[in-house]
Amino acid sequence: MKTLKDAEVGKYYLVKKIHGEGPLRRRIMDMGITKRAELYVRKVAPLGDPVQIAVRGYELSLRKEDSSCVEIEEIVK
């Protein structure tokens, strides 16, 4: 299982599943990260936290802890 925490910069990914429960899962989904959403990893901070992604036409930064809840698969473009 590959998560957004393990994603490489400059690649596209498709969200397969969002793990977690309650407020954390709801918050991630409210930011536009839902099943089958396409993500592009823009950059990762020097210490690995946060991760900057493009999703649904806007830029978003996620903490490493939150990004580990998002299961992804790579899209070849």
C-alpha positions as CSV (number, residue, x, y, z in Angstrom):
1,M,0.0,0.0,0.0
2,K,1.5,3.3,-1.1
3,T,0.4,6.5,0.7
4,L,0.7,10.2,-0.1
5,K,3.4,10.3,2.5
6,D,5.6,8.1,0.2
7,A,4.8,10.0,-3.0
8,E,7.5,11.3,-5.3
9,V,7.8,15.0,-6.3
10,G,6.7,15.7,-9.9
11,K,4.4,12.7,-10.3
12,Y,0.6,12.3,-10.7
13,Y,-1.4,10.0,-8.4
14,L,-5.0,8.8,-8.1
15,V,-6.6,8.5,-4.7
16,K,-7.7,4.9,-4.0
17,K,-8.9,5.2,-0.5
18,I,-8.9,7.4,2.6
19,H,-8.1,5.7,5.8
20,G,-8.8,7.0,9.3
21,E,-11.9,7.9,11.1
22,G,-13.9,10.8,12.3
23,P,-12.8,14.4,12.1
24,L,-9.4,13.7,10.4
25,R,-11.0,11.7,7.5
26,R,-13.8,14.4,7.2
27,R,-11.2,17.2,7.1
28,I,-9.2,15.5,4.4
29,M,-12.3,14.9,2.3
30,D,-13.4,18.5,2.8
31,M,-10.1,19.7,1.3
32,G,-11.1,17.9,-1.9
33,I,-9.1,14.8,-1.5
34,T,-11.7,12.2,-2.3
35,K,-11.7,8.7,-3.9
36,R,-10.6,8.9,-7.6
37,A,-9.3,12.5,-7.2
38,E,-6.1,13.3,-9.2
39,L,-3.2,14.7,-7.3
40,Y,0.1,16.2,-8.4
41,V,2.9,16.4,-5.9
42,R,4.6,19.8,-6.3
43,K,7.2,19.7,-3.6
44,V,8.2,18.4,-0.2
45,A,9.7,20.5,2.5
46,P,13.4,19.8,3.4
47,L,12.5,17.8,6.5
48,G,9.7,16.0,4.7
49,D,6.8,17.9,6.3
50,P,4.6,19.3,4.8
51,V,3.9,18.0,1.4
52,Q,2.5,20.5,-1.2
53,I,0.1,19.0,-3.7
54,A,-2.2,20.3,-6.5
55,V,-5.7,18.9,-6.3
56,R,-8.9,20.1,-8.1
57,G,-7.3,23.2,-9.4
58,Y,-5.7,24.6,-6.2
59,E,-2.6,24.2,-4.1
60,L,-2.7,22.4,-0.7
61,S,-0.2,21.6,1.9
62,L,-0.6,18.5,4.1
63,R,1.2,17.4,7.2
64,K,3.0,14.1,6.9
65,E,0.7,12.6,9.6
66,D,-2.4,13.5,7.5
67,S,-0.9,12.4,4.2
68,S,-0.3,8.9,5.6
69,C,-4.1,8.4,5.6
70,V,-4.4,8.8,1.8
71,E,-3.8,5.6,-0.2
72,I,-2.7,6.4,-3.8
73,E,-1.6,4.8,-7.0
74,E,0.6,6.4,-9.6
75,I,-0.8,7.7,-12.9
76,V,1.5,7.6,-16.0
77,K,1.1,10.7,-18.1
